[in-house]
Amino acid sequence: MQNVDKIISAKWVLSSKNDGLLRNHSVIIEGNIIKDILPSKEISKKYRTNNHRLLESHIITPGLVNNNICLPHIFSREYLKSNIPATQKNINNKEYLELSTEIALCQMIKNGITTFTDTSTYPEIILKQVIKSGVRANIGLPILSQKTNWAEKEQEYFKKSIGFYDEYRDNPSIKLYLNLNGIHMLSKSGFGKVSQIASELDMPVRMYLHENLGKLNTFKKKYKQRPIKFLEELGLLSNSFTAMNPFHMTKSDINIMKKYKVHVVHTPSLNIMSKNIYCNTKLFLKNNIKVSLGTGEHTIGSSINLLNEMRLASLLSRLSVNKIDYLTQSELLGLITNNGAESLGLDFNTGKLKPKYSADIISIKINDLGMDKIDLYKCIESELMSNNIDNVWISGKQILKDKKLLTINEDMLYHKFTELIKN
């Protein structure tokens, strides 16, 4: 009989093996990793603990991976509509940005997101709040040619971002990547320097690619080639390169991405708002290109509901007249769990419920417990609802219990934010 730190027993466990459902199983946690997964009736034969959680009306799954979010300006769209001059001033106020980021982190935790990628230009603010919250983060280091809050010119972007990388690269709570934003946001020499840095420091790179047809055509006119080919010639493509919301793809583009095992991130709600409704998620998956999902920039009105993005991805795939193009349940679950983990280089310890993996786990209350595993799996897309997420563990540490945050004082946070806006 072995003593372990905690045991979580649930009606259903989403297993890493073929994304199958295990009925009446338990996850055994020792320290920050999953030690074992076995039928609940066999627990007493092998393990004992002082921390045993019974979830008889739930399914437990890996923590969700939100692979595209711009945290600090989560409330900007709403408040920018206001005619109050002080409100617009607050948008760039450091305290406002910190509080807004912390509120966004609260919402992510409550929506089952245990790992996220931030695409903003505020890495220092994101890092500070992430350490307090306990959530895993992939933080972008901006590299642009135009002025932002982070820097003014390319040279300053490189100097400041590399300095930030040197200071925080060993922090266990975060991963860092070079955030290029878009193909039109950097000079050719700047791209060359990015390629050199990425190679020397083994740093991931991500950018929006082929997203906008107008910008794509402008680039082709200037460089006489397509962006993906341009990046290939500069040596920027690899399995640590992530293309954000790529559309307007040719067969040649797909072949290049497949060759270098490039990762793709889609944001279905943003796709719809941009009128890119014929989402090519399935096309990438068919070509063995891993796709994950994000919730996007909140300044355009999206929410931090990754399960809703999964449902939108499913619906968009069903616009095809050919059923073979519909996303399967296994593919949908991969979009919000292990595919995202792989794109961040975390595939060996997150994104799955599996022994020796990090204990990043969420529990979701489900409605029809009378279903067998085949029926439940078929309708899992509709059964997984963000407002039914009530428990979250990251590295074995519980940070949401019965829908109550344990690492952040949410009431105090909203009070401080309200007072800041008023003043």
N, C-alpha and C positions, 0 to 999 in steps of 0.2 A: 504493500500500500504506500503510495507516494503522496506527500503533502504538496499542494500546488497553490498558487496565489489566488486564482479565481476560476470559477466554472460558470459558463452561460449555457443554459439548457433552453431549447426553443422547439416549437411545434415543427418548424421547418428551418433547415440550414442550406443556404445556397453554396453548394460544394464547388471547388475548383475543377473537379473532374467533369468535363463536358458541361460545365455550368448546370449540373444536375441538382435536384432538390432532395435532401435527405430528411426523412420524417422522424420526429422525436429523437433528435441528435443533440449532442453537447459539444461545445468548444472549450477545450482546456487551455488555460493561459498561465504561463510561468514567466514572470518578469514582464518584458515587453513583447514577447512572441507567443505565437500559437504553438502549444506543445503537442496537442492531439485533437482529433475529432472522432467521436465514436458514439454509438447508440446510447441514449441516456440511461437505459436500463443496465448498462454495463459499467457505469461510473463507479459504483460502490466497490467493484471488484479491483479497481486499479488506483483510484484517486480519492483524496479527501481534501476539503478546504473549509475555511471559515467564511468564505465569500462565494456563495452559490446563488446565482440569479435565475429564477424560473420565469420563462416567458412563454406561457402556454397558448397565447393567442397571436403569436408573432412569427415572422420570418426574419432570420438574421442574415445579413449580406456583408460583403466587404464595404469599407468606407468608400464614398463616391469621390471621383476625381474630376474637379471642375478645371478644365484645361484652358480656359480663356475668360478672364474677368478683369475689369478695371476698377479696383476697389475704392480709392479715395473719393470719387465723385458720384457715389451711389445716389445721393439725393439732389445732385445738381440740377437735373432736368426740372424737377418739381419746383425748386426754389428760384431758379433762374426766370421762371415765368412771373415771379413777383415783381412789382414795381418799386419795391423798397430798395433804395440804393445800397443800404448797409448789407442787404442780403447778398448782392453780387460781390461785394467786397469780401464777405465771409468765405466765398467759394475758394479763394486762394489763401485764406488764413490758415496757419499751421495747425492751430487748435481745432479748427473746423475739420481739416483733413484727417487729423488723428482720430477725432470722435467719429467721423463718417466711416473711416476704415474699421474702427472697432465695432460699430454697429453692423457693418457688412459682414464682419467675421462672426458675429452673433447669429446673423441670419443664415450664414453658410452652415454653421454647426447644427442649427435647428433643422436645416434641410439635408442633413446627413453627409455633408461634404467634409472630408477629413484631409484632403490635399487639394491645393489650387495653384494655378499659374496666374500671376498678376502681370498685366500688360501696360501699367501706367508709367508715369515718369517720376514716381515718388518712392524709389526703393528704400530710402532710409526710414520713411514713415511706415511703410509696410512691414519692414523687418522688426521695428520696435513693437508694433502691435501683435505681430505673429508670435513672438517670444512669450508675450503675456498670455495669449489665448491657448496655446498648445497645438494649434493646427499646423500641418505641414505646408510649406510654401515653396514655390518656384518663382523667384523674383527676377524680373527683367532689368538689365542694365542698359539704359537707353543709348543708342548710337544713331544720331541723326545729323542733318546738316542745317537745320533751322532752329531758331531760338525757342526754348521751353523753360520751364522752371528749373530743370536739371542743368542745362548748359546753353551756351549761345552758338558756338561753332564746333565743327567736327573735332578739331584738336582737343578742345576742352572736354567734349563728350568722352573721348578715348581716355584721357588722363583721369577724369573723375570716376568713370566706370571701372577702370582697371584698379584704381586705388581702393574703391569700395570692394571689389573682388578680393584683393589681397588682404583686406581687413576681416572679411566675413566668410571666406571660402571654407573654413573649417567649422563653422557653426552647424551643429547637428540638426537644427530645426529647419534649415533652408537649403535650397539649391539655387544656383545663380545661372543666368543665361544672357546672351547678347540679344537685345531687343532692337531689331532694325526697323520695326513698324512696317514700312512699305518699300517697294522697289524704286519709287520716285523720291525717297527721303534721304538718299545718300549718294555721294559722287562715286565714280568708278574707282578712284584711288581709295576712297573710304571702304568700299566693298573689299578691295584687295587687302587692306589692313585688317579688316574683320576676319578674312580668311586666314591670315597669318596668325592672329591672336587665338582664334578658335583652335587652330592646329597645335600651337605651342602650349596652350593652357588646357587643351581638351575641353573646351567650353561649348555647350550647346548653343545653337543659333535658331531664332525663329522670326518669321515676318509674314505679313499679309502678302499673298502671292496670287496673281491672276484673278483677283477678286473683282476689280472694276474694269470693264471692257474699254472705257475711254482712256484710262491710264495705261492699260496694256497696249493699246494702239499707239499712244504717244511714245511709249518706250521702244516699241518696234521701229517706229519711224526714226528715232534718235540713234539706236544702236544696231539696227538692221538684223535683229534676231529676237527671239522670244525670251522673256525673263528667265525661265527655267534653264535654258541653254546658256545664257549669260552667266548664271550662278555656277553651272557645271564647269565652265571654262575657267572660272576663278578658283575652283577647288573648294567651294563652300558647301557642296551637297554631301551628306553622309547620313548615317542612321541617327545622328544627333541633331539633324536639321528638321525643323517643323514648319510646314506651310499652313498658314492660317486662312481658312475660308477660300480655298482655291476653286475657282470656277473657270469657264471658258477654256477648258483643257482640250488639247489635241491628243491623238494616239501617241505621237512622239513625246509629248510632255509626260504622259503617263508612263511610258517606257523608261524615261530618264529617272523619274521618281522611284519606279520599281527597282531600277538598277542600283540606286544608292540607298534603298530602304528608307526613304524619306517618310516622316510621319505627317499626318494631316489632322487638323482640328476644324470641326464645323460648329457653327452656332445657328441652329435651325431658325430660331426666332428672328435673328438678324438677317438670315437669308431671305426670309419671307418679307421683311420690311424693305430689303434691298431688291425685291422682286426676282430673286434667284430661287424660285420655288421648285424648279426641277433639280433637286439636290442630287449630287453625284456621289453620295456616300457609298452606295452599293458598288458603283463602278470601281472605286478605289479598293474596296474590300475584295472584289473579284480578282484584282491584280495583286493581291497579297500586300497591299499598302495599309498599314494600321491607321484607323481613324478613331479619334476621341471627340468628346463634346465639351463645349463651354457655354456659359450664359452671357458672355459678351459685355459690352459697355452699357452701364446703367443710365448714362446720360441720354440714351435713346429709348429708355423706357422698359428694358427687359427686367426680369426678376432673377433671384438666385435659386431658381427651382430647376435643378438639373434633371429630375425625373420628368418634368414637363418637356424639357428639350428632347429627351429620349422619345417621348410620345410624338412630338412634332416630327422628329426624324422618321419615325415609323409611318406617319401619315404622308409625309412628302414622298417616301419611297413607293407608296401605294398609288401615286399619280401615274405610275407606269402602267401601260396596258398589259405588260407581261408580268405574271405573278412571280416569275423567277427573280425579278428585280426587287421584290419585297424584302425588307430586312427581317431576318429571323429573330426569335427571342434571344438566342445565344449571342447573335451579333449586336442586338440592342444593349444587352447587359455589358458586353465588352466595351461599348462606346463610353460607358460611364465608370468603368472600373479598371480592368487590367490593361486595356489599350492606352489609356491615359498614363498609367504607371510606367508602361514601357517607354513612352515618348519622353518621360522625365528621367529615364535610367533607373527607375525604381522597381523594375519588373522582378527582381530577385527577392524582394521583401515586402511589397505591398500590392494591392489590387486583387488579391485572392484570399479566400479562407483556406489555408493550407498549412500543415505543420512546418515550422521554421520560418514562416512569414510573420511580419509585424502584426500585432493584434489591433488592427484598425477595423472596427466592427460597428455596424449600426443595426438597430432593431426596428422593424416596421410592423405595426398591428395590421392584420389582414382580416377580411370580413368573413369569408366562407371557409370555415375549418373542415367542412365535410368533404371538400374536394380531395381527390387523390392527386398524386404528384404530377401526373400527366395533364390533368385538367387545369391544375393550378399553374403549371409551367406555361401552358398555352395562353392563359390570360394574365400572366404575371405583369405584363405591361400596364394593365388597368388596375391591378391590385396594389402595385407599389405607389403609394401616395405620400408626398412630402409632409402633409399635415398629420400623417399617422406615424411619423418617425418620433420615437420617444426616448431612445437611449443611444449614446454615441461613446465609443471608446477609441482612443488613439494611443498606440503603443501600450495597450493594456490599461491605460489610465482612463477612467470614466470622466468625460467632460460635459455630458448631458445625461441627466437622470430624471426619468419621468417628465420629460419636456422642460426641465429646469436646468439652466446653465450653471455649471459648478466652477468655472474658471473666470467668469466675468459677471459683475454685478449689473445686470441688464437695466433694472429700474433706475439706478443712479446714473448710468450711462445716458439713457434717454432724457433724464432730467437735465443733465449738464448740456446736452445737445440743444434742447428746447430753450434753455436760458441763453445759450450762445446766440441762437438765431434771433431771439427777442432783443438782445442787446446790440 
